[in-house]
């Protein structure tokens, strides 16, 4: 139930849009005729809300370390790890406004409230190549990285979340610059591509029949990291930095009721091409070592990139965000 609540809070507000200059109405929104003007505010709110949530959803998927608590490569076959994690972030949620029917309204400020947002994931890594001997360590080891994100069909309150398929597989690799040994830390570089299943989200405004539909929302993240780790017998510490890229595309639809003379007006669906944002990511991990089981906690921060919105939110869409991860990992 906790996951469903988090997923609905995060996903139901991820309505689609495109980047627009500060203070300018998005060119994707209809204008010109009376019928188009009547749904322009609903469309513009959708644009702003997507732009606001895209960075938050991106870090909820990407997290920090590709394998919690791990720095260098695993050491080749038959070594592997399997882990379950929950990425959570200190987010903020806009208070959705009833759409106006006489054109887009620039709200300043557009109120938000603090919220803890996140999604769960399963991660796996498999040692493929041990690397080449180099003194008391090995260099050039290679691991295969896999990740799975899960979104079920959810109907809660006035929101329906329906993925095409509930599971999305991510993939990547780690190259070990140093394999950890008694005397040296493990250092590695990772590349990992993750995403959400294509999802259709329909939300109805409270107290009305006005609705917004996000059809085939496709959000993908690409992340690279440089990570160092060292085991201290009972505990392992790790730290790293890197860069995230979030790519998103979708189709937006809206219906507004109670329009003078017109009555009900449905917006012509608008397909929006891929939108991208790049952010810098720093993190640190600490693990408790229990034989083949590790319990790991992570804290990190993302910053950078620019997101412009028509309305002015009381906390900017591209503000720096703190996040954390907790998880367990089995390994051999």
C-alpha positions in Angstrom: 0.0 0.0 0.0 2.9 2.4 0.8 4.3 1.8 -2.7 1.0 2.4 -4.4 0.5 5.7 -2.5 4.0 6.9 -3.5 3.6 5.8 -7.1 0.2 7.6 -7.4 1.5 10.8 -5.8 4.5 10.9 -8.1 3.2 9.5 -11.4 -0.3 11.1 -11.4 1.3 14.6 -11.5 3.7 13.7 -14.3 1.6 15.3 -17.0 3.3 16.0 -20.3 4.9 19.1 -21.7 7.8 20.7 -23.4 10.4 23.3 -22.4 9.3 26.9 -22.9 10.9 30.2 -22.3 10.2 31.7 -18.8 6.9 33.6 -18.9 5.9 32.4 -22.4 2.9 30.1 -23.2 4.0 26.8 -24.6 3.7 26.6 -28.4 2.3 23.1 -27.9 -0.9 24.5 -26.3 -3.9 25.5 -28.5 -4.7 29.1 -29.2 -6.7 31.2 -31.7 -10.3 30.0 -31.6 -12.6 30.3 -28.6 -12.7 26.6 -28.2 -8.9 26.4 -28.1 -8.6 29.3 -25.7 -11.0 27.4 -23.3 -8.5 24.5 -22.9 -5.3 26.5 -23.0 -4.9 26.8 -19.3 -5.5 23.1 -18.8 -2.8 22.4 -21.4 -0.4 25.0 -19.9 -0.8 23.6 -16.4 0.0 20.1 -17.9 3.2 21.6 -19.5 4.3 23.2 -16.3 3.6 20.2 -14.1 5.5 17.8 -16.4 8.5 20.1 -16.4 8.3 20.4 -12.7 8.2 16.7 -12.0 10.5 15.4 -14.7 13.7 16.1 -12.6 12.1 14.5 -9.5 10.9 11.4 -11.3 14.3 11.1 -13.0 16.3 10.9 -9.8 13.6 8.6 -8.3 14.5 6.1 -11.1 18.3 6.8 -11.4 19.3 7.0 -7.7 23.0 7.2 -7.0 25.4 4.2 -7.0 24.6 1.6 -9.8 25.2 -1.1 -7.2 24.6 0.1 -3.6 27.9 -0.1 -1.6 30.0 -1.3 -4.6 33.0 0.5 -6.1 35.3 -1.7 -8.2 34.5 -4.8 -10.3 33.4 -8.1 -8.8 36.3 -10.2 -10.0 34.8 -12.2 -12.9 32.7 -15.3 -12.9 31.1 -16.8 -10.8 30.8 -13.6 -8.7 27.4 -11.8 -8.7 25.2 -9.6 -6.6 21.4 -9.3 -6.3 19.8 -6.3 -4.5 16.5 -4.7 -3.6 16.5 -0.9 -3.1 14.1 2.0 -2.6 15.2 5.4 -3.9 13.5 8.3 -2.1 13.9 12.0 -2.5 13.0 15.2 -0.7 10.5 16.4 -3.3 7.7 18.9 -3.6 4.3 18.5 -5.0 2.3 21.4 -6.7 -1.2 22.1 -5.5 -3.2 21.5 -8.7 -5.4 24.5 -9.7 -8.8 24.4 -11.3 -8.3 25.2 -15.0 -9.5 28.6 -16.2 -11.5 28.6 -19.5 -10.5 32.0 -20.8 -6.8 31.4 -21.6 -3.7 30.5 -19.8 -3.2 32.0 -16.3 0.3 32.8 -15.1 0.2 31.9 -11.4 2.8 33.6 -9.1 3.4 31.9 -6.8 2.2 28.4 -7.7 2.1 26.8 -4.3 3.9 23.5 -3.6 4.1 21.3 -0.5 7.0 19.1 0.7 6.7 15.4 0.0 8.9 12.3 0.2 8.7 10.6 -3.2 10.3 7.5 -4.6 10.1 4.2 -6.4 11.6 0.7 -5.7 13.9 -1.2 -8.0 15.8 -4.6 -8.2 19.4 -4.5 -9.2 21.8 -7.3 -10.3 25.5 -7.4 -11.3 27.4 -10.3 -12.8 31.2 -10.5 -13.1 32.2 -11.2 -16.7 35.9 -10.6 -16.7 38.3 -10.6 -13.7 40.7 -8.2 -15.3 44.5 -8.2 -15.6 46.9 -8.7 -12.7 48.5 -5.4 -11.5 50.5 -5.8 -8.3 48.1 -6.8 -5.4 45.0 -6.0 -7.5 43.5 -6.4 -11.0 42.6 -3.7 -13.5 40.1 -3.7 -16.3 37.5 -6.1 -14.8 34.1 -6.0 -16.5 30.7 -6.5 -14.8 27.2 -6.7 -16.5 24.6 -4.5 -14.7 20.9 -5.1 -14.8 18.0 -3.3 -13.2 14.2 -3.7 -13.1 11.6 -1.0 -12.4 8.0 -2.0 -11.6 4.8 0.0 -12.0 1.5 -1.9 -11.4 -1.9 -0.8 -12.7 -3.3 1.5 -10.0 -6.7 3.1 -9.5 -6.9 5.4 -6.5 -9.1 8.3 -5.8 -9.4 10.3 -9.0 -6.3 8.9 -10.7 -5.7 5.9 -12.9 -2.1 4.7 -13.7 -2.0 2.0 -16.4 1.4 0.8 -17.8 1.6 -1.1 -21.1 3.6 -3.6 -19.2 4.4 -3.5 -15.4 8.1 -4.2 -15.8 11.0 -2.3 -17.4 14.5 -3.7 -17.6 17.5 -1.5 -17.4 21.1 -2.4 -18.5 24.6 -1.3 -18.3 28.2 -2.2 -17.4 30.9 -1.5 -14.9 34.7 -1.3 -15.7 37.0 -1.8 -12.8 39.9 0.6 -12.6 41.0 -1.2 -9.5 39.6 -4.4 -7.9 39.4 -4.1 -4.1 41.9 -6.0 -2.1 43.2 -6.0 1.4 45.5 -3.0 0.6 43.7 -1.0 -2.1 40.2 0.3 -2.5 37.9 -0.7 -5.3 37.4 1.9 -8.0 35.1 1.6 -11.0 33.2 3.5 -13.7 29.6 2.5 -14.4 27.1 3.3 -17.2 23.5 2.4 -16.6 20.3 3.0 -18.6 17.0 2.8 -16.7 13.4 3.8 -17.4 9.7 3.4 -16.6 7.4 1.2 -18.6 5.3 3.3 -21.0 2.4 4.4 -18.9 -1.0 6.1 -19.5 -2.1 8.3 -16.6 -5.6 9.8 -16.3 -6.5 12.4 -13.6 -9.7 14.2 -12.8 -9.7 17.5 -11.0 -11.4 17.4 -7.6 -15.0 18.7 -7.6 -15.3 18.7 -11.4 -15.2 16.5 -14.5 -12.2 18.3 -15.9 -9.5 15.8 -16.8 -6.0 15.5 -18.1 -4.6 12.3 -19.8 -1.0 11.5 -20.3 -0.8 8.8 -22.9 2.3 6.6 -23.4 4.5 8.5 -21.0 8.1 7.3 -21.7 10.8 8.5 -19.3 14.3 7.1 -19.6 17.5 7.9 -17.6 21.1 7.4 -18.6 23.7 7.7 -15.8 27.5 7.4 -15.5 29.3 7.2 -12.2 32.9 7.0 -10.9 32.8 5.2 -7.5 35.4 4.2 -4.9 34.7 1.8 -2.0 36.7 0.1 0.8 35.7 -2.7 3.2 36.5 -2.1 6.9 35.6 -5.7 7.9 32.2 -5.0 9.6 31.4 -1.9 7.4 32.0 -0.8 3.8 32.2 2.8 2.8 31.7 4.1 -0.8 31.5 7.5 -2.5 31.1 8.6 -6.0 30.0 11.3 -8.5 28.7 11.4 -12.0 26.0 12.7 -14.3 22.4 11.9 -15.1 20.4 12.5 -18.3 16.6 12.4 -18.3 14.7 11.9 -21.6 10.9 12.0 -21.8 8.2 12.0 -24.4 4.4 11.6 -24.3 1.0 12.7 -25.7 -1.2 15.0 -23.8 -5.0 15.3 -23.8 -7.4 17.4 -21.8 -11.2 18.0 -21.3 -12.7 21.1 -19.7 -16.4 21.5 -18.8 -18.6 24.4 -17.9 -17.4 26.7 -20.6 -19.8 29.6 -21.4 -21.7 28.9 -24.7 -19.4 26.0 -25.6 -20.1 23.8 -22.6 -17.6 20.9 -22.9 -14.4 21.1 -24.9 -11.8 18.4 -25.6 -8.3 19.4 -26.6 -6.9 17.8 -29.7 -4.2 15.4 -28.6 -0.7 16.8 -28.8 2.3 14.6 -29.2 5.4 15.9 -27.6 8.9 14.8 -28.7 11.7 13.9 -26.5 12.7 16.4 -23.8 16.1 16.2 -22.1 17.8 17.4 -19.0 21.3 16.8 -17.6 22.2 17.0 -13.8 25.3 16.4 -11.7 25.0 13.7 -9.0 27.1 13.2 -5.8 26.5 10.4 -3.2 28.0 8.4 -0.3 27.2 4.9 0.9 27.7 2.9 4.1 27.1 -0.8 4.3 26.9 -3.2 7.2 28.5 -6.5 6.2 26.7 -9.7 7.4 28.5 -12.6 5.6 26.9 -12.7 2.1 24.3 -10.1 3.0 24.8 -6.3 3.1 22.5 -3.7 4.5 23.2 -0.4 2.8 22.2 3.3 3.2 23.0 6.0 0.7 22.6 9.8 0.7 23.2 12.1 -2.3 22.3 15.3 -4.1 21.5 16.3 -7.6 21.9 19.8 -9.1 22.2 21.6 -12.3 20.2 21.8 -15.5 17.6 24.4 -16.4 13.8 24.1 -16.4 11.7 27.1 -17.2 8.0 27.2 -16.4 5.1 29.6 -17.4 3.8 29.9 -13.8 6.3 30.6 -11.0 6.5 27.8 -8.5 7.5 28.7 -4.9 10.2 26.1 -5.2 11.9 26.0 -8.6 11.7 22.9 -10.8 15.5 22.8 -11.3 16.3 23.3 -7.6 18.9 21.0 -6.0 17.4 17.9 -4.5 18.6 15.7 -1.7 17.8 12.0 -2.0 18.6 8.7 -0.3 18.4 5.0 -0.9 18.1 2.0 1.4 18.6 -1.6 0.4 19.8 -5.1 1.0 22.3 -7.0 -1.2 23.2 -10.6 -1.6 26.6 -11.4 -3.1 29.1 -14.0 -3.8 
